[in-house]
């Protein structure tokens, strides 16, 4: 018999939400076969079983958030024989972390019966919300929720549960704490006044306005779609970014005819050799990388009193997950890579992002981000800065249209060229408009004048 614990899924990841079990109790599972899906503040990923055998116990239900290292399942031997019932032999059986504060019986008990079956007689003690929380049952309280409840001395019966089967989630506890701190009605559950899609943040982000938006609940004519974990985290991150950074916005129009001279010449052979199309995105990425080396204050983060300028370029490339959210996998040390290597890495990261095969460390730590909205046909997009960066560029649709060019005799002529906008949101704390405009102008010049054949 082996305990399955929630693994460390990144250097800064401390907890995760079990979003799906791929096996049921009694099913046979092979080593390295996907066992469950977990959602963290970095990424959603499938986790393989560390051992082969029969799944004899699931200790953490779908929707529960638990700490790294928590026992979430038990796998018995391959014969399918389950270990002796924990209730009959409680002492030698390893208990999951989720039941550490509960009665020895492994079967989850309702809150009412848990209160009716106290521990052996002990001297009377004052009944507080905290002691009630510790007597709460495993069905409603995951380890993370239990810790929040106990640390804040709360009574679980006073918290409205919005999870599956009325389970109390971390967001429910945080909303309850917020309601108590603001003096609103927190004495009894009030689902109608608690937005079911509250961002999954452990505390209000820095600079978040204290005024709350009007409470919203689905009516008879409405539908309700629960926000995914990644949708909630993205929303919380964007609200934080808008509150922290004074966003400014600059745009340049780029003529991509110079890029097409090389791209059209090699794209057929490129697809045959590499298995994917050579789009404009790698060219734009390479131009941005060159521009950041000349304008380093864009490759930076704002500290308390200093601008922290990074001496390396980790370029994030935003990837759409079939309209279910965004991830920004990172090309590490991008300044050391030529266009061909960048194109290959963009394709690999994007494919693995859509297949949920990225590790958390592959989507963290970027120094500048590029969002490719042009593939969806957008004309002009104002992106939100990916904190703690100070700039993000959106590539918009590249379309053919008339432009004024210089003819062989030096005179002006009208030609049809591929043209598109590069739109940049930037943090006004880090620099001013002239610096931002200078950077965009340089990126435009690189795209329109560089001999791209030397890159390929």
C-alpha positions in Angstrom: 0.0 0.0 0.0 1.3 3.5 -0.9 0.2 7.0 -0.1 -0.2 9.3 -3.1 0.6 12.9 -2.1 0.2 16.2 -3.9 3.6 16.8 -5.5 5.6 20.0 -5.6 4.6 21.5 -9.0 6.9 24.4 -9.0 9.3 26.3 -6.8 6.6 28.8 -5.6 3.6 26.5 -5.6 2.4 25.6 -2.1 -1.1 24.2 -2.8 -3.3 22.9 -5.5 -7.0 22.2 -6.2 -8.0 18.7 -7.3 -10.1 19.4 -10.4 -10.6 15.8 -11.7 -10.0 12.2 -10.8 -9.3 9.9 -13.7 -9.8 6.8 -11.6 -12.4 5.6 -9.1 -11.9 3.5 -6.0 -11.3 -0.1 -7.0 -9.8 0.8 -10.4 -6.4 -0.5 -11.4 -3.8 2.1 -12.1 -0.4 1.7 -13.7 2.7 3.6 -12.8 3.0 6.9 -14.7 -0.7 6.6 -15.8 -2.6 9.9 -15.3 -4.3 9.7 -12.0 -5.7 13.1 -11.3 -5.7 16.7 -12.6 -4.6 19.6 -10.3 -5.0 23.3 -10.7 -2.5 25.7 -9.1 -1.9 29.4 -9.3 0.5 28.7 -12.2 -0.9 25.9 -14.4 -3.5 23.1 -14.7 -1.7 19.8 -15.2 -2.3 16.0 -15.1 -0.4 14.1 -12.5 0.6 10.5 -13.1 0.4 7.8 -10.4 3.8 7.2 -8.7 3.1 3.5 -8.3 1.1 0.6 -9.9 -1.8 -1.1 -8.1 -5.4 -0.7 -7.2 -6.9 2.7 -6.1 -8.3 1.8 -2.6 -9.1 5.3 -1.3 -9.6 8.8 -2.5 -8.9 11.2 0.4 -9.5 14.5 -1.3 -12.5 15.1 -3.4 -12.8 17.1 -6.6 -12.9 20.8 -5.9 -10.8 20.6 -2.7 -7.7 22.7 -2.3 -4.9 21.1 -0.3 -1.2 21.8 0.6 1.7 20.3 -1.2 2.6 17.0 0.5 -1.0 16.2 1.6 -2.0 12.6 1.2 -4.8 12.6 -1.4 -5.2 8.9 -2.3 -4.0 5.4 -1.3 -3.0 2.8 -3.9 -3.0 -0.9 -2.7 -1.2 -3.9 -4.3 -1.8 -4.9 -7.9 -4.0 -7.9 -6.8 -6.7 -5.4 -5.9 -6.8 -6.5 -2.3 -7.6 -3.5 -0.1 -6.0 -3.0 3.3 -7.9 -3.8 6.4 -10.7 -1.4 7.2 -9.2 1.7 8.9 -12.0 1.8 11.4 -11.1 -1.6 12.8 -7.4 -0.9 13.0 -7.0 2.9 13.3 -3.6 3.0 14.9 -1.3 1.4 12.2 -3.1 2.8 9.2 -1.7 6.0 7.8 -4.4 8.6 7.9 -4.6 11.3 5.1 -3.7 14.8 6.1 -7.2 15.9 5.5 -8.4 13.8 8.4 -5.8 14.7 11.0 -8.2 16.7 13.1 -11.2 14.4 12.7 -12.5 11.3 14.5 -10.7 8.1 13.7 -13.4 6.7 11.5 -12.4 7.0 7.8 -15.9 7.6 6.5 -16.7 11.3 6.3 -19.4 12.2 8.8 -21.9 15.1 8.6 -21.2 18.1 10.7 -24.2 17.4 13.0 -23.0 13.8 13.8 -19.4 15.0 14.3 -20.6 17.3 17.0 -22.7 14.6 18.5 -19.7 12.2 18.9 -17.2 14.1 20.9 -13.8 12.9 22.0 -13.4 11.1 25.4 -14.5 13.2 28.3 -12.3 16.1 29.1 -12.6 19.2 31.4 -15.2 21.6 30.1 -13.8 24.4 28.0 -15.4 27.5 26.5 -17.0 26.8 23.2 -15.6 29.1 20.5 -15.8 29.2 16.7 -12.3 27.8 16.6 -13.1 24.7 18.7 -16.2 24.1 16.6 -14.0 24.4 13.4 -11.6 21.7 14.8 -14.6 19.4 15.3 -15.7 19.9 11.8 -15.9 17.0 9.4 -13.7 16.1 6.5 -16.5 16.2 4.0 -16.7 19.9 4.3 -13.3 21.0 5.4 -10.2 20.4 3.3 -6.8 21.0 5.1 -6.4 24.5 3.6 -10.0 25.4 4.5 -9.6 23.9 8.0 -6.4 25.9 8.6 -8.1 29.2 7.5 -11.1 28.4 9.7 -9.1 27.6 12.8 -6.6 30.5 12.4 -9.5 32.9 12.2 -11.6 31.3 14.9 -14.6 30.7 12.6 -17.6 28.5 12.9 -18.1 26.4 9.7 -21.8 26.4 10.3 -21.9 30.1 9.7 -20.1 29.9 6.3 -22.0 29.3 3.1 -20.5 26.5 1.0 -20.5 26.9 -2.8 -18.5 23.8 -3.6 -19.8 20.5 -4.8 -22.5 19.2 -2.4 -22.3 22.4 -0.4 -18.7 21.9 0.5 -16.9 24.9 2.0 -14.1 26.2 -0.3 -11.2 28.5 0.4 -13.1 31.3 -1.4 -16.1 30.8 0.9 -13.9 31.3 4.0 -12.2 34.3 2.5 -15.5 35.9 1.5 -16.8 35.2 5.1 -13.7 36.9 6.6 -14.1 39.9 4.3 -17.8 40.2 5.2 -16.9 40.2 8.9 -14.2 42.8 8.5 -16.5 45.1 6.6 -19.4 44.7 9.0 -21.8 43.0 6.6 -23.9 40.1 7.6 -21.6 37.2 8.2 -23.6 35.4 11.0 -25.5 33.2 8.6 -24.9 31.8 5.1 -26.0 34.2 2.4 -25.3 32.7 -1.0 -27.3 35.4 -2.8 -24.9 38.1 -1.7 -21.7 36.2 -2.2 -20.6 36.2 -5.8 -20.0 32.5 -6.8 -17.1 33.6 -9.0 -15.0 35.5 -6.6 -11.3 35.5 -7.6 -9.3 32.8 -5.8 -6.9 35.0 -4.0 -5.7 34.5 -0.4 -5.9 38.2 0.3 -7.0 41.4 -1.6 -4.2 42.2 -4.1 -2.1 45.3 -3.4 -3.9 48.5 -4.4 -7.2 46.8 -4.9 -10.0 49.3 -4.4 -11.9 48.8 -1.2 -15.3 49.5 -2.8 -17.0 46.3 -3.7 -18.9 45.7 -7.0 -22.7 45.1 -6.7 -23.5 41.5 -5.7 -24.8 39.4 -8.6 -26.8 36.2 -8.5 -28.4 34.3 -11.4 -32.1 34.9 -11.7 -34.9 33.0 -13.4 -33.9 34.3 -16.9 -30.2 33.8 -16.4 -27.8 31.0 -16.8 -24.7 30.3 -14.7 -21.3 29.1 -15.8 -18.8 28.5 -13.0 -15.5 30.3 -13.7 -12.6 27.8 -14.0 -9.6 28.1 -11.7 -7.4 29.6 -14.4 -10.2 32.1 -15.3 -10.5 33.2 -11.6 -6.7 33.5 -11.2 -6.3 35.5 -14.4 -9.1 37.9 -13.3 -7.4 38.4 -10.0 -4.1 39.0 -11.6 -5.5 41.5 -14.1 -7.3 43.4 -11.4 -4.0 43.6 -9.4 -2.1 44.8 -12.4 -4.6 47.6 -13.2 -4.5 48.7 -9.6 -0.7 48.6 -9.3 0.6 49.9 -12.6 -0.5 53.3 -14.1 -1.1 51.9 -17.6 -0.2 54.0 -20.6 -0.7 53.0 -24.3 1.3 53.5 -27.5 0.9 52.1 -31.0 3.0 51.9 -34.2 2.0 50.7 -37.6 4.4 48.3 -39.2 4.9 47.4 -42.9 5.8 43.7 -43.1 6.8 43.7 -46.7 10.5 43.3 -45.8 9.7 40.3 -43.6 7.6 38.8 -46.4 10.6 38.9 -48.8 12.3 36.1 -46.7 9.2 34.5 -45.2 7.4 33.8 -48.5 10.6 32.5 -50.0 11.2 29.8 -47.3 7.8 29.1 -45.7 7.0 26.1 -47.9 10.3 24.4 -47.2 10.1 25.4 -43.6 6.8 23.6 -43.0 8.1 20.5 -44.7 11.3 20.5 -42.6 9.9 21.6 -39.3 6.3 20.5 -39.3 4.7 23.9 -38.5 4.2 27.2 -40.4 6.6 30.1 -40.2 4.3 32.9 -39.1 5.1 36.6 -38.4 5.3 36.0 -34.7 8.9 34.8 -34.5 10.0 37.8 -36.6 8.2 40.1 -34.3 9.6 38.3 -31.2 13.2 38.7 -32.6 12.7 42.4 -33.3 11.3 42.9 -29.8 14.3 41.1 -28.2 16.7 43.3 -30.2 14.7 46.4 -29.2 14.8 45.5 -25.5 18.6 45.3 -25.6 18.7 48.9 -26.8 15.9 50.1 -24.4 16.6 48.0 -21.3 14.2 49.9 -19.0 11.4 48.0 -20.8 13.0 44.7 -19.7 12.5 45.6 -16.0 10.4 45.5 -12.9 9.5 48.3 -10.5 10.7 48.0 -6.9 9.9 50.1 -3.9 12.3 52.9 -4.9 14.3 51.4 -7.8 13.8 50.1 -11.3 15.2 46.6 -11.3 16.7 46.2 -14.8 17.1 42.5 -15.9 20.3 41.6 -17.7 18.6 38.7 -19.5 15.4 38.5 -21.6 12.8 35.9 -20.7 10.1 36.5 -23.3 6.6 35.4 -22.5 4.3 34.4 -25.4 0.6 34.4 -24.5 -1.3 31.3 -25.6 -5.0 31.0 -25.8 -6.4 27.7 -24.4 -9.4 27.3 -26.7 -11.1 30.3 -25.1 -10.8 28.7 -21.6 -8.0 31.0 -20.4 -4.5 32.2 -21.2 -1.1 31.1 -20.3 2.2 32.8 -21.1 5.0 30.2 -21.5 8.5 31.7 -21.4 11.4 31.5 -23.8 14.3 31.6 -21.5 17.4 33.7 -22.4 15.8 34.7 -25.6 18.6 37.2 -26.4 20.9 34.2 -27.1 18.6 32.6 -29.7 18.2 33.3 -33.4 14.9 33.4 -35.3 14.8 29.7 -36.2 15.3 28.6 -32.6 12.7 31.1 -31.4 10.1 29.9 -33.9 10.7 26.3 -32.9 10.4 27.1 -29.2 7.2 29.2 -29.7 5.6 26.3 -31.5 6.6 23.7 -28.9 5.5 25.8 -25.9 2.2 26.7 -27.5 1.4 23.1 -28.4 2.3 21.8 -24.9 0.3 24.7 -23.3 -2.9 23.6 -25.1 -2.2 20.0 -24.2 -1.7 21.0 -20.5 1.8 19.6 -20.6 3.7 22.6 -19.3 5.4 22.6 -15.9 4.7 25.6 -13.6 8.3 26.8 -14.0 7.8 27.1 -17.8 5.1 29.8 -17.3 6.7 31.9 -14.6 9.5 34.5 -14.4 9.1 36.3 -17.7 10.6 39.8 -18.1 8.4 41.0 -21.0 5.3 39.5 -22.7 4.0 39.3 -26.3 0.3 38.7 -26.9 -0.6 37.5 -30.4 -4.2 38.8 -30.9 -3.7 39.2 -34.6 -4.4 35.6 -35.3 -8.0 36.2 -34.1 -8.4 39.2 -36.4 -8.2 42.1 -34.0 -7.3 45.5 -35.3 -6.1 47.3 -32.1 -5.8 45.7 -28.6 -4.8 47.3 -25.3 -3.3 44.4 -23.3 -2.9 44.4 -19.5 0.6 44.3 -18.1 1.7 40.9 -16.8 3.1 41.8 -13.3 5.8 42.4 -12.2 6.8 43.4 -15.8 6.5 46.9 -17.1 5.5 46.3 -20.7 3.4 44.1 -22.9 3.0 44.2 -26.7 -0.1 43.0 -28.6 0.3 42.0 -32.3 -2.9 42.8 -34.2 -4.1 41.5 -37.6 -1.7 41.9 -40.5 -3.7 42.7 -43.6 -2.8 43.9 -47.1 -3.6 47.5 -47.9 -2.3 50.4 -49.9 0.9 52.2 -48.6 3.1 55.0 -49.8 6.5 53.7 -50.9 9.6 55.1 -52.6 10.0 54.1 -56.2 13.4 53.4 -58.0 13.7 57.0 -59.1 13.2 58.2 -55.5 9.7 59.4 -56.1 6.6 58.2 -54.2 4.3 55.4 -55.3 1.3 53.4 -54.1 1.9 49.7 -53.4 -0.1 46.9 -51.7 1.8 45.6 -48.6 1.0 43.5 -45.5 0.5 46.0 -42.6 -0.3 45.6 -39.0 -0.3 47.4 -35.6 2.0 46.7 -32.6 0.2 48.0 -29.5 2.0 48.3 -26.2 0.8 48.9 -22.7 3.5 50.1 -20.4 4.0 51.2 -16.8 4.3 54.9 -16.5 6.3 54.6 -13.3 9.2 53.0 -15.2 9.7 55.6 -18.0 7.8 58.2 -20.0 6.2 58.3 -23.4 9.3 59.3 -25.3 11.1 56.2 -24.1 8.2 54.0 -25.0 7.8 55.6 -28.4 11.6 55.2 -29.0 11.4 51.5 -28.3 8.4 50.9 -30.6 10.0 53.0 -33.4 13.2 50.8 -33.1 11.2 47.6 -33.3 9.4 48.9 -36.3 12.7 49.8 -38.0 14.1 46.4 -37.3 11.1 44.6 -38.9 11.1 46.9 -41.9 14.9 47.1 -42.7 16.7 44.0 -41.2 18.1 41.5 -43.6 16.1 38.5 -42.2 17.9 36.0 -44.5 20.9 36.1 -42.2 18.6 34.8 -39.4 17.6 31.7 -41.3 
